[in-house]
Amino acid sequence: MLDYLVAAASEIFTPLVLASIVIGVLIGYVVGALPGMNRTTAIAVSLPFTFAMSPAAALSFLIGINKGGAAGSAVSAILLNVPGEPSSVVTTYDGYPMTKQGKAQKALKVALVASVVGDVLATMALILLARPIAKFAIGLGPIELASILIFSITFIAAVSGENFFKALIAGFLGLLLSAPGIDAETGLPRLTFGFLQLYDGVPLLAVAIGTLALSEILFQVDRGWRGGYQNPRKGVETKDARDSSFSLAEMKQVAPAILRGSLVGTIVGLLPGLGATLASFLSYTWVRRSSARSETFGKGAPEGVAASESADNATVPASLIPVFAIGVPGSLSTALLMGAFMMHGLTPGPFLFRDSGEVVFAIYLGMILASVALLVIGMYGQKLFTLIVQIRATVIMPTIVFLCIVGAYMEGGGMFGVYLMLIFGIVGYFMKKLDYSFVTFVVGYVLGPMAELTVRQSLILSNSDPAVLLDHPIAILFLLLAVFSIWRFSIAGVRSSTRDGSQNATTKGGNKS
């Protein structure tokens, strides 16, 4: 382990890598602060620019974007009552009331401290838990791994949206999208439609940039989003110097909320598919109910901001635990990061520590340094970020489209990559319009090759005899959980549709009368 640490330190503590970490956090923070933008878009657009980096530098850079984006989304939530991401909706409950009271700077400082503490604690959890879980996962055979992957896709589909069937369809479409290329068993091209560029599979960047970044631009244009949001000057001004400071006494006051939020965020982040939004809601509810000042929540309580932001940011490192340990992403951002691992020749999962231990420790160091960079950038750039939220959409949109085209072209396929990116941009736009889950689509695409391999190995080992499952209780458990997820959430979806239909019929009947 000491050898890994020495090698990791020599990899990370170089001017170029340190600069890439700081730039990654800065990009994430700025994008997170912009209303309508999100860290997933930033990661997707930034992926092609990591080709020239070492694996540790590239992943530290991308994780820095993820961390910065999670923290930056609180800026617009607090100043404008417009959350940068869904996970920051809860931050608006108390953050924006503080802004209207002239305490915007205090609210931003509370959010920053909570974000950094939650991030650091969850990073420590990642370092402590990922390796032991990976050691356990090494003992699992292909039958167990196949069942875990099947359960992961069904569970993520179950919790990623209101319509379970649409989410499940999106997951299977993602699996289908991973099929083109050279068949590993026969060595023959499969579903390439005569395109040599598809012999290595459908390019990750074309899928990621198109479905996540370009589709968002198309959706925003369709909504008629013009001109950006203006920062209310009244909310940024402070009536008293104490309204912009965050004293040690106030820090002690919000400390329990931060610790509770960090715990909730870490636990929720561990479970694929649940997401930061749920973590923020659970943390806020817990802190409000346990507070002696519960009546102040929703009216500008700093503890409310701290609870939401600590949970939100704790999910970022915690969601990497299943990626490092068993190779299963649980969110859009971790699916993209898992794709980045594979782009740089790393295989996420139980063998990552054995085959690339020095890279893992370098990423750990990079994540810790990213937390430090997040604190420094947040503290000294606070006033700048209050101006960034005023940038007009007419500036942001063309810039992102340009970066999308450059990124798709840089992957190596030339204009073929750009055309694919445009196609997936349109596909992603209609998926968003029709409420099909991006999460299960991208996770299905990323997990597709591993799922196919483990299922094929399982069929060979069992001679296609399902009775072999009786000797694999772990596989039976996860398959039963997958079946239960399908049954439970499909029933819930049917009931919800029936209830909505009844309400619509009642409304129409009332209108006629």
N, C-alpha and C positions, 0 to 999 in steps of 0.2 A: 504493500500500500504506500509506503514511503517513496518507493521508486515512481509510482504513479503521480504522487503529489509533486515531486521534483520535476518530472516531465511536464506535468500540467502547468506548473508555475513558469517554466521556461517558455511554454507555448503562449500563455496568456499575457504575461508581463512584458510585452513588446509594444512599442509606440503604435504600430498599425492596429493591433488587436484591441488595445485599450481605446483607441480612437473609434474603432468600429462599434464597440460596446456603447460608448457615450452617444455616438451618432444614432445608433439604434434606439436607445431610450428617448432621445430628443425627437426623432421622427414619430415614434409611437405616441409621445405626449402631445405633440402638435396635432397629429391626425385625430387622436382621441378627443381633443378639445374642440374640434370642428363639428358643429351640428350636422348630422347626416352622414358623416364618415365613421369608420370603425377600424379597429386594429387588424381584423381579418383582411380587409382590403389592403392595408399597408403591408402586411406580410406577403400576400399574394403578389403584389406589384414589386416587392423588394426581392423575391426569390431569385430571379435571373441575375441580379447584381452580386450574388454570393458565389458564382461559379469560380471566380479567381481566388477566393479565400480558402484557407484551410478549414477542415470540418469544424474544429472547435471555434474558430473565429466566426464562421458563417452562422453556426447555431447560436452562439452567444449574441451575435448581432440581431438575429430574428427573435430570440427570446427577449432581448432588450426592447424590441418593438412591442412585443406582447405585453411586457410589464409596463412600459410607458403608456401604451394605449389604455390599459385598464385604469391607471391612475388619472390620465388626462381626461377621460370621459366625465369625470366629476366637475371639470371646469365649467362646461356649458350647462350642466345640470344645476349647479349652484348659481351661476350668474344670470342665466336666461330661462331657467325652468324648462330647458330642452335637453334631456339626457343624451350624451354622445352615444351611448349604447343602452340596450334594454336593462342591463345589469345596474345602471345608474339611475333608474327610475326612482328607486327608494331614496336615493340621495336627495332628490328634489323635495321630498316631504319636509325636511328641516333645513336643507341647504338654501333653497330659494327664500323661505321666510327670513332666514338670517340676512340674506342680501337685501331684502326689503326693509330690514331694520338697520341697515347701514353697517352690517358686520360681514360683508362679503370676504374681506381679506382673512378674517378670523376663520370663517367657514372653509376657505381654501386651505389654510394651514392645518386645521383639524383633519380635513380629508387627506392631505398629503402625509401627515404623521401616521394616520391610521392605515393608509395604503402601504407605506414603507414597512411598518411593524408587521402587518398581516403578511406582506410579501416575504419578509425575512424569516418569520416563524414557519411559514409553509415551505420555504426553501430548506430550512433545517429538517423539516419532516421528510422532504424528498430525499435528502442526503442519508437520513437514518433508516428510511423504510424501503427504498427502491431496491437496494442490494439484497436484503433478506428475502423479500418477495420474489426477486429474480432467482435466488438459489432454490426456493421452493418450486418455482415454475419450471426450472430445468428438469426436474423429475417427472414432469408431465409428458405423456406421449402424444402422438398426433391425434389420437381419438379424443383425448381430453381437450387439446388445443382447438380442434375443430368445433367441439361443442361449446367452448368458451366464446369463440368467434361468432357462432350462430346466435348464442344468447346475447352477445354484445350488440349485434345489429338489430335484433328484435327489441331489446330493451331501450336502445337509443331511439329507435322509431317510436316506441311507446311514450317516451317522455319528452320528445323534441318538438311536439306540436299538438294542436287540438285534434287533428284528423289523423288517427293512427294508420288507416289504410293508405292514405296518401304518403305518409312518412315511410311506410313499409315498401310501397311501390318505388319511391325514390331510392331507397336502399338497394333494391334489386336492380334498378337501372344503373346505379353506381357499380354494382358487381358486374353487370353486363358490359359496362364501359371498360372494365379492366381486362376483358377477355381478348381483344385483338392483340396480335403479336405472333411470336413463334411458340407453338405448343411444346411445353417442356418434355412431354412423353414421346411424341412422334417426331419432333423436330421440323414439322411442317407449318407454313404460315396459316393463320386462322383469323378470319374476319378482317382481313387487311384490305379487301376490295381492290386489290391491284396496286395499292400505294406502298412503295418501298419505305416511306417515312413511318408507316405504322408497324413495321416489322419489330420494332422495339416497344410497341405498345402505344396507346394514346398518350401524348406528352402531358406530364403533370402540369406544367406551367400554362399550357393552353386551356386546360380544364379549370385550373385554379383562378387564373386571371380573368377568364371569360365569365365563369359562373358567379364568381364572388365580387370582382371589381367592376368589370364592364357592365354587368347586369344591374348593379347598384346605380351606376350612372344613368342607364336607360330608364330605370324605375324612377329616379329623382326627376329626370326631364319629363317623363310622362305625368308625374304628379304636378308639374308646373312649378317646381321649386326654383325661384328666381331671386337673385339679389342678396341672399344670405340673411342672417338674423342680426339685428343691431343690439349692441350691448347697452342695457339701460344704465345711463350714467349715474342716476340716482342711487342705484343699488351698489355701485362700487365706491361711492364716497363714504367716508366714515364720519360719524358725529363726534367721536371721541377717540383719542389715541388708543385707549383700552379696547375699543371695538375692533381694532386691526391686529392686536397682539394676541399671542397664545401663551399664557403664563404657565409656570410649573404647576401651580395649584389647579389650573384648568386641565392640564395634562393628566394629573392624578385623578381628576374627576371623570375623565373619559377613558382612563386606562382599563377598567373592567369591561366596558363596551368593546374596546379594541380586542382584548383577549378573547371575549366570547365570540366576536365576529371572526377572529382568526381561526378559532377552533371549528366553528361551523363551516367556514370556507374550505378548510383543509379536508374535513370529512366529506363534504359534498363534492369537492374537486376530485377526490379519490374514486368516486363512483361515476363511470362513464355516462354521459348524456344528461345529467341533472343540471349542470350549468351554473354560472355565476349569478344569474337572475334569481333562481330559487335560493341560493345561499344568502343573497342580500335580504330577501324577504324573511327567511327564517331567522337570520341574525337580528334584524330590526325588531321582529315580533318578540323574540326572547329577551332582548335588552329592554324593550319598552315594558314588558310585563314584570320584569325583575327590578325595575327602577323605582325609587321612592318618589321620583318626579315625573311619573308617567303622563300626567296631565299636560306637561310642556311639550311632549312629542307631537310633531306636526305643526308646531308653532315657532320652531327655531331652536330646538334642543341640539347642542353640539354632540351629545351622545348618539343621537339618531344618525348624524352624518358619519360618526366614527364606526358605528355598528355596520352600516351599509358598505362603506369603503374598505374596511378591514376584511370583511367576508369576500367582497368582490375580488380584491387583489390576492387574497390567499388561495383562491381557486386556480390562479395562473401556474404557480409551481406545483401545487398538489395534483393538478390534472396531468402533469408529466409523469407521475409515479406509475400509472398503468402503461404508459408508453415505454418507459425505461425498463419496467419489470416484465411485462408480458406482450408488449407490442400492440396494444389496443388504444387508439385515440378515443376521446370522449366528447370532443367539441370540434368546431371548424378550425380553430387556431391550432389545436394539437394535431389534427389530421394534416394540416399544412406543414407543421414542424416535423411530423413523422415522414412526410414526403421529402422534406429537406434532408433528413437523415439518409434516406435511400439515395437521393441525388448525389450525396457525398460519399457513397460507398459504405454506409453504416446500416446495420440491420437492427432496428429496435426490437427489444424483447429480452428474454432471459440470457442469451449468449452475448449481449452487448458488453456486459462487464468483463467477461472472459476474453473476448476478442479485441475489444477497444477500450480497455480500462483507463488508459491515460487520457483518451478523448473525453470520457465521461467525467473524470475528475477535473479536466480543463473546463468543461461546461459548468460544473459546479462552481468553480472559481469565478467564471464569467458571470454567472447568475448573482453571486454575492456582490461582485463589483457593479453589476447593473443596478442592484438595490441602492448602493452608495450613490451612484450617478443619478438615480431617480430622486433621492433626497436633495442633492445639491442643485440639480436642474429645477426641481419644483420650488425650492426656497428662493433661488436667485432669479428665476424667470417668471415669477408669479405675476408681476405687473405686465410683462410682455404677453403672457397667455390671455390676460383679460382683453387684450387688443386683437389677438389672433382670432377669437371667436367672431370678429366682425368682418373677416375676409369674405368677399362676395363669392357666390356660387359660380359666377361667370369666369372667375379666375381659377377656382379649384377644379371644376369639371374638365376643361380642356387639358389642364396639366396632367390629370390622372389618366385621361384617354391616351395622351401622348406616351406616358410611361407604360401603359398597358401594351401599346403597339411595339414599343422598343423592347420591352421584356419578352414578349412572345417571339419577336424576331431573333433576339439574342440566344434563344435556347438552342439554335443550331439548325432548325428546320427552315429558316428563311421565311419567305412569304407563306409557305404551307402552315407554319405555326401561327402566323397572323390570321390566316383564313379560319383555321380551327378555333382560334380565340374568339373571333367574331361570331362564329356559329354557336359556340358555347355561351357567349354573351347573350345572344337571342334566346337560347334555351333557358338560361338562368333567369332572364327577364320573365318569361312565361311561367317558370316554376314559382317565382315570387308572386306573380299575379294570381296564380291558381292555388297558392298556399301548399306547395310541395316542399318538403323539408330539405334545405341545403345540407344540414348536418348529416343525415343518413345517406344522402347522395354522395358526398365527398368521402365519408367514412367507408361506405361500401366500395367506392373506387379504390381507396388506399389499401383496404384490407383484402380486396379481391384476390390478388395473387397468393397471399398467405392462406386464405380460406380454401382456394382451389387445391393448393399443395397438400394441406393437412387432410382435406376430405379424400383426395386421391390416395394418400398414404393410408388413411383409415380403411378405405375399401380394400386395398391390397392386403393389409394386415389381417383383416377380418374375413377375407374371401367373400365379401359382400353379405356376410351373415349377421343380421342384427342381434342375434343371441349373444354375440361377443360382448355387447354392451354390459351384460350382467357381470362381467369381470372388471368393469370400469365404473365404479360408483360415482366418481367425480363427474364423468361424462354424463351419466344418467341425471345427476342433480342439475347440471346446467341445461340439458335438453328439456327437462321438466320445467325449469324456470322460463325457458324460451316459450314453451307451449302455454304456460300460465300467463306470460306477458301478452301473447297473442290473444288468448281467450279473454283475459280480464279487460284489456284496453279496447278490444274490438267490441265487446258488450257495452262498455262505457261510451264508445263512439256512436253505436247504434242508438243508445238511449238519448244521447245528446242531440243527434240528428232528429229523432222522433220528437223530442221536446221542442226543439227550434221550429220544426214544421208545424207543430200544434200551436205554438205562439204566433207564428206568421198567419196561420189560418184564422186564429181568433182575432188578430189585428185587422185582417182584411174584412172579416165579418162585421167587426165593430165599425169600420169605416163605411161599409155599405148601409148599415142601419142609421 
